[in-house]
Amino acid sequence: MKSGRDFYFSIETSFRAPDLKIKGSRFIADICPVSSKNEVTAYLDRIRKEFYDATHHCYAYRLGIEAAEIRAADDGEPAGTAGKPILQVLISKELTDCLLIVTRYYGGVNLGTGGLSRAYNEAAQLAASGLPIKKIFLTKSFILSLRYEDIASVERLLHSFDATFIPEFGEKVLMKVSIRKSFAEKLRSELVEKYYGKVIINEG
């Protein structure tokens, strides 16, 4: 995630690209959402089991909002010819919490290091371009305590910020609020200014 942003890009579902065939070699690219190394391992195991007779299972992943965890693996291909061009696709599309695997069946013709890099990159591009990319906003949560007579006006204010909220009714109204992170301080300021302590703001 770039500095100053309150959103990042990821995917919601898995996708398998159409096979890519180059000089007899067959490349099968899979992309899937992941949120931990355990999920990465589980998905890799599934692909390796499905294509148990393949020559290579090369992959790259980025994990975390800031894409702080990164790995690229060549799985027996010459160093830098597979994992790195796969990773470059994730970087170019700014995807995180995402695993991209390219399985190869060797076709008997050597592609050379440049040819391999291009083939793995092309296969990875096919997978990464095959489904919608989702912009995910970072959010902040509040719990508001307010009077019944202020419900309607507070709800209008929350709607104006595109905040989501769930009210709970008791002696007072408790409202669980979720709002885009970059809007949170502005909302807090308006609540303080408009309601003069009649709305109590607690961190969610």
NORPE-V54706 format. One line per field, one symbol per residue. phi: phi as a letter, one per 30 degrees, with the letter a starting at -180 (. if undefined). psi: psi as a letter, one per 30 degrees, with the letter a starting at -180 (. if undefined). burial: I if it has 24 or more other ideal C-beta (glycine too) atoms within 12 Angstrom, else O. A space follows every 10 residues. Layout:
BEGIN
phi->???
psi->???
burial->???
END
This chain:
BEGIN
phi->.deidcabca bcbdacdeec cbhjdccbcb badbbaddde dddddddddd cdcddbbcaa bbbjechdcb bbbdhjdeei cbedddeddd ddchdbhbcb cbcbcdcjcd ciddddeddd dddddeddcc adccdcddbb cbcccbdedc eddddddddd chdcabdbcb dbccbdcbbe edcddddedd ddddchidcc ccdd
psi->klkflhllka lfllkklkkk kjhfkkkjkk klklgleeee eeeeeeeeee hfglekikll lkkleghfjk kkkfhflkkg fdeefeeeee eeghklhkkj kjkkjkgfkk fleeeeeeee eeeeeeefgg lkkkkkkklk kljkklleff eeeeeeeeef ghlkljkkkb elkkjjkkkk effeeeeeee eeeefhffjk kkk.
burial->IOOOOOOIII IOOOIIIOII OIOOIIIIII IIIIOOOOOI OOIIOOIOOO IOOIIIIIII IIIOIOIOOI IIIIIOIOOO IIIIIIIIII IOIIIIIIII IIIIIOOOOO IOOOOIIIII IIIIIIIIOI IOIOOIIOII IIOIIIOOOI IOOIOOIIOO IOIOIOOOOO OOIIIOIIII IOIIOOIIOI IOOOIOOOIO IOOO
END
